[in-house]
Amino acid sequence: MPRYVVLEHDSPRGRHWDFMLEEGPSLATWALPAPPDHPNAMTAEALPDHRLAYLDYEGPISGGRGSVARWDWGTFRVERRDEAGLTVRLAGRALAGRVTLDHLPESPGKWRFAYRPEPRC
């Protein structure tokens, strides 16, 4: 199964959480303004793909871009992927449930991020 990671990123632009999904040789990445287990949907910003090394990395980021700490990690399964967005089911250390990421057509590069927890099996 592909892996995911959530990094708490303290950066010059402020603290945010990077939600990263393994997609082949890289990580599809979105910046979240709050931890992903926040009870309300939030606007996520699409970021450039990141290197797979971030699945396990914690520490300073080169170029004065702050530092990251792993907030959660685990595996995921894609349940829906279409022009509107995607839904994945997470099985992680902290998160267990579904994440839906939907494009916001009125705001290029912005997505609606929603997490719905589910009981662990």
C-alpha positions as CSV (number, residue, x, y, z in Angstrom):
1,M,0.0,0.0,0.0
2,P,1.2,3.5,-0.6
3,R,2.3,5.6,2.3
4,Y,1.4,9.0,3.6
5,V,2.8,11.4,6.1
6,V,1.7,14.6,7.9
7,L,4.5,17.0,8.7
8,E,4.1,19.8,11.2
9,H,6.1,22.6,9.4
10,D,7.4,25.6,11.3
11,S,8.4,28.0,8.6
12,P,9.1,31.7,8.0
13,R,5.5,31.9,6.6
14,G,4.1,30.4,9.8
15,R,3.2,27.0,11.2
16,H,1.2,24.7,8.9
17,W,0.8,21.0,8.3
18,D,2.0,19.3,5.1
19,F,-0.3,16.4,4.0
20,M,1.7,14.2,1.7
21,L,0.5,11.2,-0.3
22,E,3.0,8.8,-2.0
23,E,2.3,8.8,-5.8
24,G,5.0,6.9,-7.6
25,P,8.4,8.5,-7.3
26,S,7.2,11.6,-5.4
27,L,4.7,12.9,-2.8
28,A,1.7,14.9,-3.8
29,T,1.6,17.7,-1.1
30,W,-1.0,20.1,0.3
31,A,-0.4,22.7,3.1
32,L,-3.1,22.8,5.8
33,P,-3.7,25.7,8.1
34,A,-4.6,23.4,11.0
35,P,-3.9,19.7,12.0
36,P,-5.7,17.3,9.6
37,D,-7.9,16.0,12.4
38,H,-9.6,19.4,12.8
39,P,-13.4,18.8,13.0
40,N,-14.2,21.3,10.3
41,A,-13.3,21.3,6.6
42,M,-10.5,23.7,5.6
43,T,-8.9,25.2,2.6
44,A,-5.7,23.4,1.6
45,E,-3.0,24.8,-0.7
46,A,-1.5,22.5,-3.3
47,L,2.3,22.6,-3.2
48,P,4.8,21.2,-5.6
49,D,5.5,17.5,-5.3
50,H,8.1,16.6,-2.7
51,R,10.8,13.9,-2.5
52,L,10.0,10.5,-0.9
53,A,12.6,11.2,1.7
54,Y,10.1,13.3,3.6
55,L,8.1,10.1,4.5
56,D,10.7,9.6,7.2
57,Y,12.5,12.9,7.6
58,E,12.4,15.2,10.6
59,G,14.6,18.2,11.1
60,P,15.7,21.5,9.4
61,I,14.8,22.3,5.8
62,S,17.5,23.8,3.7
63,G,17.4,27.3,2.5
64,G,16.1,28.8,5.7
65,R,12.6,27.2,5.2
66,G,12.2,26.2,8.8
67,S,11.9,22.6,10.2
68,V,9.5,19.7,10.1
69,A,8.4,17.1,12.6
70,R,6.3,14.0,11.7
71,W,2.8,14.5,13.1
72,D,1.4,11.3,11.6
73,W,2.2,8.6,9.1
74,G,0.8,5.3,7.8
75,T,-0.7,3.9,4.6
76,F,-3.6,4.9,2.5
77,R,-6.0,3.5,-0.2
78,V,-7.5,5.6,-3.0
79,E,-11.3,5.3,-3.0
80,R,-12.1,8.0,-5.6
81,R,-10.0,9.9,-8.0
82,D,-11.6,12.1,-10.7
83,E,-11.6,15.6,-12.1
84,A,-13.2,17.0,-9.0
85,G,-10.6,15.6,-6.6
86,L,-10.0,12.5,-4.6
87,T,-10.9,10.5,-1.5
88,V,-8.5,8.3,0.4
89,R,-8.8,6.0,3.4
90,L,-6.0,6.5,5.9
91,A,-4.6,3.9,8.3
92,G,-2.1,5.7,10.4
93,R,-0.6,6.1,13.8
94,A,-3.0,9.0,14.7
95,L,-5.5,9.2,11.8
96,A,-7.9,6.4,10.8
97,G,-10.6,7.4,8.4
98,R,-11.4,9.2,5.1
99,V,-9.8,12.4,3.7
100,T,-11.6,14.1,0.9
101,L,-9.7,16.7,-1.2
102,D,-11.9,18.5,-3.7
103,H,-10.7,21.2,-6.2
104,L,-12.1,24.7,-5.5
105,P,-12.7,25.8,-9.1
106,E,-13.0,29.4,-8.2
107,S,-9.5,29.3,-6.5
108,P,-6.8,27.6,-8.6
109,G,-4.4,25.7,-6.4
110,K,-6.8,25.6,-3.5
111,W,-8.6,22.5,-2.3
112,R,-11.3,21.7,0.2
113,F,-9.8,19.3,2.8
114,A,-12.1,17.3,5.1
115,Y,-11.3,14.5,7.4
116,R,-13.9,12.0,8.7
117,P,-12.6,9.6,11.4
118,E,-13.7,6.0,11.5
119,P,-13.4,3.3,14.1
120,R,-10.2,1.2,13.8
121,C,-10.7,-2.4,13.0
